Amino acid sequence: MAEALVLFFWEATMTQLELAREGAISAQMEAVAEAEQVNPEAVREGVASGAIVIPANPVHAGLHPCGIGRGLSTKVNANIGTSSDFGDINSEINKLRVAVDFGAHAVMDLSTGGDIPGIRRAVIAASAAPVGTVPIYQAGIEAIERHDAIVKMTADDLFAVIEEQARDGVDFITVHCGVTQSAIARLRQQGRVTDVVSRGGAFLIGWMLYNERENPLYEQYDRLLEIAREYDVTLSLGDGMRPGCLADATDRAQVEELVTLGELVQRARQAGVQAMVEGPGHLPLNQIEANVRLQKSLCQDAPFYVLGPLVTDVAAGYDHITGAIGGAVAAAAGADFLCYVTPSEHLGLPDADDVKLGVIASRIAAHAADIAKGVSRAGDWDMKMSLARKGLDWAEQARLSIDPERSWKVHSRHATAGLACSMCGAFCAMDLVSQNLGIKTTRC
């Protein structure tokens, strides 16, 4: 009993990264290995090197650990949260449930309206999946409420919010540490079409220009690391300079920020803090692989978290599709974590139906990439579906589908006289060939 208590205390006072470097396989690493059906030692080695992160704040009760990074299946994040115009706790809990039900591995609460702390705490309490936030949103809005301006926020205000969210049990936080005065200078020289599309980046740029000071998240990075280490909060180093349209892709401002983030990844690891890096939002197809390779090189193989990327700017209302196309290419090239894009991207606040479509589209992209990467068991799922299709086993096909309810609904829409679907009817190719070759087809 005494040894067990010592081990528990030891693990409770060390981050996943520190434990892995000590050669210890934590309960969270074991859980990830079991879920991925890989060797626990491989997970430990990945965490120790920084190529895998396990966002798992010990304060988050009931968390099911999720591994993100090298050798693991591609993960999908779903953004939820209120806006200044719409949303409350009930709407966000509903979105959370839809996201998790359809296979999201993590969620981010990006609330900017209503009771932001209350919504966050309710989401954490209701979520077994890791929960992320962007603390600058709350800090900026509180500055508006107190001082009528985001630019009146102090560094202490920002770090107080970060610590508050860590105490609440947030597992990972987006922090735009790479938005520096140097990056702003590059932005001015670049002459972009859409300038800055990151809300967090815009908050910080406005603050920096008004106060004529460096970004406090960069200038006081060690202070951020102390909080992150205390609660084992994974840093998601945000891309405040990400391109907001294809014309701005892979420009000097974006790359300037990425170079800085690579340096900050190294400092986080030295402090025992887990870190991943966020990637660009809009990229032409032919630039995606190069962007992933550049990130992996500059950031020492840190897990790469991409928003989409969206591969065209003209698909308003269908950006879950453009994001899935880019996500599949990015993940096949080595990205590890896909932030979903919903049909309402660029148009309005997503509702629960948008969340469902966004999660499904990104899960398709992630799975397609996992097959290309040879991730363990990825191809097995497709083989089972192929056998069910060969056997005209419609119930099994529905069960194996990413969206079983829709699969069965579409199949059942038109009644047929035979066993085949209504597309081919009596002229089902697989059924005809099976009969002619004397191969028995398994019927449902």
C-alpha positions as CSV (number, residue, x, y, z in Angstrom):
1,M,0.0,0.0,0.0
2,A,2.8,2.4,0.9
3,E,4.6,1.8,-2.4
4,A,1.3,2.4,-4.3
5,L,0.8,5.7,-2.5
6,V,4.4,6.8,-3.3
7,L,3.9,5.9,-6.9
8,F,0.6,7.8,-7.0
9,F,2.1,10.9,-5.5
10,W,5.1,10.7,-7.9
11,E,2.9,10.4,-10.9
12,A,0.6,13.2,-9.6
13,T,3.5,15.7,-9.3
14,M,5.0,15.0,-12.8
15,T,3.8,15.7,-16.3
16,Q,3.3,13.0,-18.8
17,L,6.5,14.2,-20.5
18,E,8.5,14.0,-17.3
19,L,7.2,10.5,-16.5
20,A,8.0,9.2,-19.9
21,R,11.5,10.6,-19.7
22,E,11.9,8.8,-16.4
23,G,11.0,5.6,-18.1
24,A,7.6,5.3,-16.5
25,I,4.5,4.2,-18.4
26,S,1.6,6.1,-16.8
27,A,-2.0,5.0,-16.7
28,Q,-2.8,7.5,-19.5
29,M,0.0,6.0,-21.7
30,E,-1.4,2.5,-21.0
31,A,-4.9,3.7,-22.0
32,V,-3.7,5.2,-25.2
33,A,-1.7,2.1,-26.1
34,E,-4.8,-0.1,-25.5
35,A,-7.0,2.1,-27.6
36,E,-4.5,2.2,-30.4
37,Q,-3.5,-1.4,-30.0
38,V,0.2,-0.5,-30.0
39,N,3.0,-1.3,-27.6
40,P,2.9,0.9,-24.4
41,E,6.6,1.3,-24.7
42,A,6.2,2.9,-28.1
43,V,3.7,5.4,-26.7
44,R,6.1,6.2,-23.8
45,E,9.0,6.7,-26.2
46,G,6.8,9.0,-28.4
47,V,5.8,11.1,-25.4
48,A,9.4,11.3,-24.1
49,S,10.6,12.6,-27.4
50,G,7.7,15.1,-27.8
51,A,6.4,13.4,-31.0
52,I,3.3,12.3,-29.0
53,V,1.2,14.4,-26.6
54,I,-1.5,13.2,-24.2
55,P,-3.6,16.2,-23.2
56,A,-4.7,15.0,-19.7
57,N,-5.1,17.6,-17.0
58,P,-5.4,15.6,-13.7
59,V,-8.1,18.0,-12.6
60,H,-10.4,16.8,-15.5
61,A,-12.4,14.0,-13.8
62,G,-13.6,11.1,-15.9
63,L,-11.3,11.9,-18.8
64,H,-10.6,9.2,-21.4
65,P,-7.0,9.9,-22.4
66,C,-6.3,10.5,-26.1
67,G,-2.9,10.3,-27.8
68,I,-2.0,12.6,-30.6
69,G,1.1,12.2,-32.7
70,R,3.6,9.9,-34.4
71,G,2.5,6.3,-35.1
72,L,-1.1,6.9,-33.8
73,S,-4.3,7.2,-35.6
74,T,-5.2,10.7,-36.9
75,K,-7.4,12.5,-34.4
76,V,-10.3,14.9,-35.0
77,N,-11.2,18.0,-32.9
78,A,-14.6,19.7,-32.9
79,N,-14.9,23.4,-32.0
80,I,-18.0,24.4,-30.0
81,G,-18.8,27.5,-28.1
82,T,-21.1,30.6,-28.0
83,S,-20.7,33.8,-29.8
84,S,-21.4,37.3,-28.7
85,D,-24.8,37.0,-30.5
86,F,-25.9,33.5,-29.7
87,G,-25.6,30.4,-27.5
88,D,-25.9,29.2,-23.9
89,I,-24.8,26.3,-21.8
90,N,-27.6,24.0,-23.1
91,S,-26.7,24.6,-26.8
92,E,-23.0,23.9,-26.2
93,I,-23.6,20.7,-24.2
94,N,-25.9,19.5,-27.0
95,K,-23.1,20.2,-29.5
96,L,-20.6,18.5,-27.3
97,R,-22.8,15.3,-27.2
98,V,-23.3,15.3,-31.0
99,A,-19.5,15.8,-31.6
100,V,-18.6,12.9,-29.3
101,D,-21.4,10.7,-30.5
102,F,-20.1,11.0,-34.1
103,G,-16.5,10.3,-33.2
104,A,-14.7,13.6,-32.3
105,H,-11.6,12.7,-30.2
106,A,-11.4,16.2,-28.5
107,V,-13.5,19.4,-28.3
108,M,-12.5,23.0,-27.9
109,D,-14.8,25.5,-26.1
110,L,-14.3,28.7,-28.0
111,S,-17.1,30.6,-26.2
112,T,-17.0,34.4,-26.6
113,G,-20.5,35.2,-25.2
114,G,-22.6,34.5,-22.2
115,D,-21.3,32.9,-19.0
116,I,-17.9,31.9,-20.4
117,P,-16.5,30.3,-17.2
118,G,-19.8,28.6,-16.5
119,I,-20.0,27.2,-20.0
120,R,-16.4,25.9,-19.9
121,R,-16.9,24.2,-16.5
122,A,-20.1,22.5,-17.7
123,V,-18.4,21.3,-20.9
124,I,-15.4,19.9,-18.9
125,A,-17.8,18.2,-16.5
126,A,-19.8,16.6,-19.3
127,S,-16.9,15.6,-21.5
128,A,-14.9,12.4,-21.3
129,A,-12.9,13.7,-24.3
130,P,-10.0,16.2,-23.8
131,V,-11.2,19.8,-23.7
132,G,-9.3,22.7,-25.1
133,T,-9.8,26.5,-24.9
134,V,-8.3,29.8,-26.2
135,P,-7.8,31.8,-23.0
136,I,-7.2,35.1,-24.7
137,Y,-10.9,35.1,-25.7
138,Q,-12.0,35.2,-22.0
139,A,-9.2,37.6,-21.0
140,G,-10.0,40.0,-23.9
141,I,-13.8,40.0,-23.2
142,E,-13.3,40.6,-19.5
143,A,-11.0,43.6,-20.4
144,I,-13.9,45.0,-22.5
145,E,-16.3,44.5,-19.6
146,R,-13.9,46.2,-17.1
147,H,-12.2,48.8,-19.3
148,D,-14.2,49.0,-22.5
149,A,-11.2,47.9,-24.6
150,I,-9.2,44.7,-25.2
151,V,-6.1,46.8,-25.3
152,K,-6.5,47.7,-21.7
153,M,-5.9,44.1,-20.7
154,T,-2.8,43.6,-18.6
155,A,-0.4,40.7,-18.8
156,D,-1.5,39.7,-15.3
157,D,-5.1,39.6,-16.5
158,L,-4.2,37.2,-19.2
159,F,-2.2,34.9,-17.1
160,A,-4.9,34.9,-14.4
161,V,-7.3,33.6,-16.9
162,I,-4.9,30.9,-18.1
163,E,-4.4,29.7,-14.5
164,E,-8.1,29.8,-13.9
165,Q,-8.8,27.6,-16.9
166,A,-6.0,25.2,-15.9
167,R,-7.5,24.9,-12.4
168,D,-10.9,24.1,-14.0
169,G,-9.4,21.1,-15.8
170,V,-8.7,22.3,-19.3
171,D,-6.5,19.7,-21.0
172,F,-4.9,21.9,-23.8
173,I,-4.9,25.6,-24.6
174,T,-4.2,27.5,-27.8
175,V,-1.7,30.3,-27.0
176,H,-0.5,32.5,-29.8
177,C,3.0,32.9,-28.5
178,G,4.5,33.3,-32.0
179,V,2.7,36.6,-32.7
180,T,5.7,38.8,-32.1
181,Q,6.7,42.3,-33.1
182,S,9.0,40.7,-35.7
183,A,6.0,38.7,-37.1
184,I,4.0,41.9,-37.3
185,A,6.8,43.6,-39.2
186,R,6.8,40.7,-41.7
187,L,3.0,41.0,-42.0
188,R,3.3,44.7,-42.9
189,Q,5.9,44.0,-45.5
190,Q,4.0,41.1,-47.0
191,G,0.9,42.9,-48.1
192,R,-1.8,40.2,-47.5
193,V,-5.3,40.0,-49.0
194,T,-7.0,39.0,-45.8
195,D,-4.4,40.2,-43.2
196,V,-5.1,38.3,-40.0
197,V,-8.1,35.9,-39.6
198,S,-7.2,34.5,-36.2
199,R,-9.3,36.1,-33.5
200,G,-6.7,35.4,-30.8
201,G,-4.0,36.7,-33.1
202,A,-6.0,39.9,-33.8
203,F,-6.6,40.5,-30.1
204,L,-2.9,40.3,-29.4
205,I,-1.8,42.4,-32.4
206,G,-4.2,45.1,-31.4
207,W,-2.9,45.0,-27.8
208,M,0.8,45.0,-29.0
209,L,0.4,47.9,-31.3
210,Y,-1.6,50.0,-28.9
211,N,0.7,49.4,-26.0
212,E,3.9,49.3,-28.1
213,R,5.0,46.2,-26.3
214,E,6.0,42.6,-27.1
215,N,3.4,39.8,-26.9
216,P,3.2,38.9,-23.1
217,L,2.8,35.2,-24.1
218,Y,6.2,35.4,-25.8
219,E,7.9,37.8,-23.5
220,Q,6.8,35.9,-20.4
221,Y,6.8,32.4,-21.9
222,D,8.5,30.9,-18.8
223,R,5.5,32.1,-16.7
224,L,3.2,30.3,-19.1
225,L,5.3,27.1,-18.8
226,E,5.1,27.2,-15.1
227,I,1.3,27.1,-15.2
228,A,1.2,24.5,-17.9
229,R,3.6,22.2,-16.0
230,E,1.7,22.5,-12.7
231,Y,-1.5,21.3,-14.3
232,D,0.1,19.2,-17.2
233,V,-1.8,21.4,-19.7
234,T,-0.7,20.7,-23.2
235,L,0.3,23.9,-25.1
236,S,-1.2,24.1,-28.6
237,L,1.0,26.8,-30.1
238,G,-1.4,28.8,-32.1
239,D,-1.0,30.1,-35.7
240,G,-2.1,33.7,-35.3
241,M,-0.5,34.5,-38.7
242,R,-2.2,31.7,-40.5
243,P,-3.3,32.5,-44.1
244,G,-7.0,33.3,-44.5
245,C,-7.2,32.7,-48.2
246,L,-5.2,30.9,-50.8
247,A,-3.4,34.1,-52.0
248,D,-1.8,34.5,-48.5
249,A,-0.6,30.9,-48.2
250,T,3.0,30.1,-47.1
251,D,4.0,33.7,-47.0
252,R,6.7,35.4,-44.9
253,A,4.5,36.2,-41.9
254,Q,3.3,32.6,-41.6
255,V,6.8,31.2,-41.9
256,E,8.2,33.8,-39.5
257,E,5.7,32.7,-36.8
258,L,6.4,29.0,-37.5
259,V,10.2,29.5,-36.9
260,T,9.4,31.0,-33.6
261,L,7.0,28.2,-32.6
262,G,9.8,25.7,-33.3
263,E,12.0,27.4,-30.8
264,L,9.2,27.5,-28.3
265,V,8.5,23.8,-28.7
266,Q,12.1,23.2,-27.6
267,R,11.8,25.4,-24.6
268,A,8.5,23.7,-23.6
269,R,10.1,20.3,-23.7
270,Q,13.0,21.4,-21.6
271,A,10.5,22.6,-19.0
272,G,8.7,19.2,-19.0
273,V,5.6,20.7,-20.8
274,Q,3.9,18.9,-23.7
275,A,3.4,21.0,-26.9
276,M,1.9,20.7,-30.3
277,V,1.8,23.2,-33.1
278,E,-1.2,24.6,-35.0
279,G,-1.1,24.9,-38.8
280,P,-2.4,27.0,-41.6
281,G,-6.1,27.4,-42.5
282,H,-6.1,28.0,-46.3
283,L,-3.7,26.2,-48.6
284,P,-3.7,25.2,-52.2
285,L,-3.5,21.4,-52.6
286,N,0.0,21.6,-54.0
287,Q,1.4,23.4,-51.0
288,I,0.0,21.2,-48.2
289,E,2.7,18.5,-48.1
290,A,5.4,21.1,-48.2
291,N,3.8,22.9,-45.2
292,V,3.6,19.7,-43.2
293,R,7.2,18.8,-43.9
294,L,8.3,22.3,-43.0
295,Q,6.4,22.2,-39.7
296,K,7.8,18.8,-38.8
297,S,11.3,20.0,-39.5
298,L,11.2,23.3,-37.8
299,C,9.3,22.0,-34.8
300,Q,11.3,18.8,-34.2
301,D,8.4,16.4,-35.0
302,A,5.9,18.0,-32.6
303,P,2.4,16.9,-33.3
304,F,0.8,19.0,-36.0
305,Y,-2.8,20.3,-35.6
306,V,-4.3,21.8,-38.7
307,L,-7.5,23.7,-39.3
308,G,-8.7,22.0,-42.5
309,P,-6.7,23.2,-44.4
310,L,-9.3,24.6,-46.8
311,V,-8.2,24.1,-50.4
312,T,-10.4,26.6,-52.1
313,D,-12.0,29.9,-51.0
314,V,-15.3,29.6,-53.0
315,A,-17.1,26.7,-51.2
316,A,-19.1,28.8,-48.7
317,G,-21.7,26.4,-47.2
318,Y,-19.6,23.4,-48.1
319,D,-16.4,24.1,-46.3
320,H,-16.7,20.9,-44.4
321,I,-15.9,19.3,-47.7
322,T,-13.0,21.6,-48.7
323,G,-11.6,21.1,-45.2
324,A,-11.8,17.4,-45.4
325,I,-10.0,17.3,-48.8
326,G,-7.2,19.4,-47.3
327,G,-7.2,17.4,-44.1
328,A,-6.8,14.1,-45.8
329,V,-3.8,15.4,-47.8
330,A,-2.3,17.0,-44.7
331,A,-2.7,13.9,-42.5
332,A,-1.4,11.6,-45.2
333,A,1.7,13.8,-45.3
334,G,2.1,13.6,-41.5
335,A,-0.3,15.9,-39.8
336,D,-1.6,14.4,-36.6
337,F,-4.7,16.3,-35.5
338,L,-7.5,17.7,-37.7
339,C,-9.6,20.5,-36.5
340,Y,-13.0,20.0,-38.2
341,V,-14.6,22.7,-40.4
342,T,-18.3,22.9,-40.5
343,P,-20.7,24.0,-43.4
344,S,-21.2,27.3,-41.5
345,E,-17.5,28.2,-41.7
346,H,-17.2,31.9,-42.8
347,L,-21.0,32.2,-42.6
348,G,-22.3,31.9,-39.0
349,L,-22.2,30.1,-35.7
350,P,-22.5,26.3,-36.3
351,D,-25.5,24.5,-34.8
352,A,-25.7,20.8,-33.8
353,D,-26.3,19.6,-37.4
354,D,-23.3,21.6,-38.6
355,V,-21.2,19.9,-35.9
356,K,-22.3,16.5,-37.0
357,L,-21.4,17.1,-40.6
358,G,-18.1,18.7,-39.7
359,V,-17.1,15.8,-37.5
360,I,-18.1,13.2,-40.1
361,A,-16.2,14.9,-42.9
362,S,-13.1,15.2,-40.8
363,R,-13.3,11.6,-39.6
364,I,-13.5,10.5,-43.2
365,A,-10.4,12.5,-44.0
366,A,-8.6,11.2,-40.9
367,H,-9.4,7.6,-41.8
368,A,-8.4,7.9,-45.4
369,A,-5.1,9.3,-44.3
370,D,-4.6,6.5,-41.7
371,I,-5.0,4.0,-44.5
372,A,-2.3,5.8,-46.6
373,K,0.0,6.0,-43.5
374,G,-0.5,2.3,-42.7
375,V,-1.8,3.0,-39.2
376,S,-2.5,-0.2,-37.3
377,R,-6.0,-1.6,-38.0
378,A,-7.1,1.2,-40.3
379,G,-7.5,-1.1,-43.4
380,D,-9.3,-3.7,-41.4
381,W,-12.4,-1.6,-41.2
382,D,-12.5,-1.2,-44.9
383,M,-12.0,-4.9,-45.5
384,K,-15.0,-5.7,-43.3
385,M,-17.1,-3.2,-45.2
386,S,-16.0,-4.7,-48.5
387,L,-17.0,-8.2,-47.3
388,A,-20.4,-6.9,-46.2
389,R,-21.0,-5.3,-49.6
390,K,-20.0,-8.4,-51.4
391,G,-22.5,-10.3,-49.3
392,L,-25.3,-7.8,-49.8
393,D,-25.5,-7.6,-46.0
394,W,-27.1,-4.2,-45.6
395,A,-27.4,-4.3,-41.8
396,E,-23.7,-5.0,-41.5
397,Q,-22.9,-2.2,-44.0
398,A,-24.9,0.2,-41.9
399,R,-23.3,-0.9,-38.7
400,L,-19.8,-0.4,-40.2
401,S,-20.6,3.0,-41.6
402,I,-19.4,6.2,-40.0
403,D,-23.0,7.3,-39.8
404,P,-25.1,4.1,-39.4
405,E,-28.4,5.8,-39.2
406,R,-27.9,7.7,-42.5
407,S,-26.6,4.6,-44.2
408,W,-29.6,2.5,-43.4
409,K,-32.0,5.4,-44.2
410,V,-30.6,5.9,-47.7
411,H,-30.6,2.2,-48.4
412,S,-34.2,1.8,-47.3
413,R,-35.5,4.9,-49.2
414,H,-36.7,2.8,-52.2
415,A,-38.2,-0.7,-51.8
416,T,-36.7,-3.3,-54.1
417,A,-37.9,-6.7,-55.3
418,G,-34.6,-8.4,-54.9
419,L,-31.7,-8.4,-52.4
420,A,-29.6,-5.8,-54.2
421,C,-30.0,-2.0,-53.7
422,S,-32.3,0.1,-55.8
423,M,-29.4,1.5,-57.9
424,C,-28.8,-1.8,-59.8
425,G,-31.8,-3.9,-58.8
426,A,-31.8,-7.2,-60.7
427,F,-28.6,-6.2,-62.5
428,C,-26.3,-6.0,-59.4
429,A,-22.8,-6.8,-60.7
430,M,-21.6,-8.6,-57.7
431,D,-24.7,-10.8,-57.4
432,L,-24.6,-11.7,-61.1
433,V,-20.9,-12.6,-61.1
434,S,-21.4,-14.6,-57.9
435,Q,-24.2,-16.6,-59.5
436,N,-22.3,-17.2,-62.8
437,L,-19.2,-18.3,-61.0
438,G,-21.1,-20.5,-58.6
439,I,-20.0,-18.5,-55.6
440,K,-22.5,-18.4,-52.8
441,T,-23.4,-14.8,-51.7
442,T,-24.1,-14.4,-48.0
443,R,-27.6,-12.8,-47.7
444,C,-28.9,-10.8,-44.8
